[in-house]
Amino acid sequence: MDFNPILHVDHVRKSYSDTPVLKGINLSIFQGEFVSIVGKSGCGKSTLLRIIAGLEDINEGEVKVNGEKLTTINDEARMMFQDGRLLPWKTLLQNVGLGLTGDWKPKATYVLNSVGLKDRAGHYPSSLSGGQKQRVALARALVHEPELLLLDEPLGALDALTRMEMQNLIESVWKENRLTAILVTHDVEEAVLLSDRVIVIGEGEVLLNKKIDLPRPRSRSNPTFHHYTEEILEVIMEESCVKKSECKIV
Ligand SMILES: Nc1ncnc2c1ncn2[C@@H]1O[C@H](COP(=O)(O)OP(=O)(O)OP(=O)(O)O)[C@@H](O)[C@H]1O
């Protein structure tokens, strides 16, 4: 990891109509980092990720990518969504190869193999399980060799075991490809398992920016792991409990 921020979010404010969602977010993300964004439902996590992807306008502040102000789609980034967003009329190979030009098939095949779907290239998305669909969605992001992988709750709809397999896969592709990754998740354990830093957002601001100082691969049964999840949950809970009438763990 070096010390040039690949991404700098500077005093970003965002409102929908007259309702403020982000009220001055400051964040630097460094090359090679894995950073998770957590917080209660509706706090603006996905909005922030879309802003980083260049898919959303902002009201104030700026986003810089490799020192350059972001004014349009972020070409350095690829996004993976919870629902995979595969095209049902295209084969898995064609889905992965979308947007590639020239002799795209060898590259798409290589990346599809790398996510464990070696013999499924000619199949259609309808024949896949939820976990397999997310493998294709991951391959579709990776094939473009992004500097920045943006993960918007990609494992939220998966069963617990498939989710653990996918967490391992995401960690290994992040490492092997030396990516910078930003993960939006509701799952604080998932955030601690995968991240170098966990950012808690609440009330439109960054409430906590926590470095996770644990060797990889991480074990959920490690007492320090538990300590981190407790500390992060406490910040999310406090914000919910103190400032809102209803207390909800996200
Ligand atoms: N396009 C939009 N138009 C109007 N309001 C929006 C729009 N997108 C998001 N919002 C509102 O902005 C707030 C933040 O939404 P966002 O999806 O970023 O939250 P989130 O933290 O990702 O939520 P969740 O964890 O439930 O997915 C919510 O109140 C939401 O209703």
The ligand as an SDF file (V2000), in Angstrom:
LIG
                    3D

 31 33  0  0  0  0  0  0  0  0999 V2000
  -32.9070    8.9950   -6.1670 N   0  0  0  0  0  0  0  0  0  0  0  0
  -33.3580    9.3440   -4.9790 C   0  0  0  0  0  0  0  0  0  0  0  0
  -34.3400   10.2750   -4.8650 N   0  0  0  0  0  0  0  0  0  0  0  0
  -34.7870   10.6720   -3.6490 C   0  0  0  0  0  0  0  0  0  0  0  0
  -34.3230   10.1860   -2.4800 N   0  0  0  0  0  0  0  0  0  0  0  0
  -33.3560    9.2630   -2.5350 C   0  0  0  0  0  0  0  0  0  0  0  0
  -32.8280    8.7940   -3.7740 C   0  0  0  0  0  0  0  0  0  0  0  0
  -31.8590    7.8790   -3.5020 N   0  0  0  0  0  0  0  0  0  0  0  0
  -31.8020    7.7740   -2.1600 C   0  0  0  0  0  0  0  0  0  0  0  0
  -32.7020    8.5930   -1.5870 N   0  0  0  0  0  0  0  0  0  0  0  0
  -32.8940    8.7740   -0.1370 C   0  0  0  0  0  0  0  0  0  0  0  0
  -31.6430    9.0810    0.4290 O   0  0  0  0  0  0  0  0  0  0  0  0
  -31.4700    8.4090    1.6670 C   0  0  0  0  0  0  0  0  0  0  0  0
  -30.2150    7.5730    1.6290 C   0  0  0  0  0  0  0  0  0  0  0  0
  -30.4140    6.5020    0.7140 O   0  0  0  0  0  0  0  0  0  0  0  0
  -29.2920    5.4180    0.4760 P   0  0  0  0  0  0  0  0  0  0  0  0
  -29.8430    4.4010   -0.4610 O   0  0  0  0  0  0  0  0  0  0  0  0
  -28.0290    6.0650    0.1060 O   0  0  0  0  0  0  0  0  0  0  0  0
  -29.1390    4.7980    1.9370 O   0  0  0  0  0  0  0  0  0  0  0  0
  -28.4060    3.4890    2.4240 P   0  0  0  0  0  0  0  0  0  0  0  0
  -27.6650    3.8520    3.6500 O   0  0  0  0  0  0  0  0  0  0  0  0
  -27.6250    2.8800    1.3220 O   0  0  0  0  0  0  0  0  0  0  0  0
  -29.6640    2.5800    2.7900 O   0  0  0  0  0  0  0  0  0  0  0  0
  -29.8120    0.9870    2.8420 P   0  0  0  0  0  0  0  0  0  0  0  0
  -28.8120    0.5230    3.8380 O   0  0  0  0  0  0  0  0  0  0  0  0
  -31.2170    0.7960    3.3240 O   0  0  0  0  0  0  0  0  0  0  0  0
  -29.5750    0.4520    1.4640 O   0  0  0  0  0  0  0  0  0  0  0  0
  -32.7470    7.6240    1.9270 C   0  0  0  0  0  0  0  0  0  0  0  0
  -33.5840    8.3630    2.7580 O   0  0  0  0  0  0  0  0  0  0  0  0
  -33.3480    7.5020    0.5490 C   0  0  0  0  0  0  0  0  0  0  0  0
  -34.7490    7.4270    0.6210 O   0  0  0  0  0  0  0  0  0  0  0  0
  1  2  1  0
  2  3  1  0
  2  7  2  0
  3  4  2  0
  4  5  1  0
  5  6  2  0
  6  7  1  0
  6 10  1  0
  7  8  1  0
  8  9  2  0
  9 10  1  0
 10 11  1  0
 11 12  1  0
 11 30  1  0
 12 13  1  0
 13 14  1  0
 13 28  1  0
 14 15  1  0
 15 16  1  0
 16 17  2  0
 16 18  1  0
 16 19  1  0
 19 20  1  0
 20 21  2  0
 20 22  1  0
 20 23  1  0
 23 24  1  0
 24 25  2  0
 24 26  1  0
 24 27  1  0
 28 29  1  0
 28 30  1  0
 30 31  1  0
M  END
$$$$
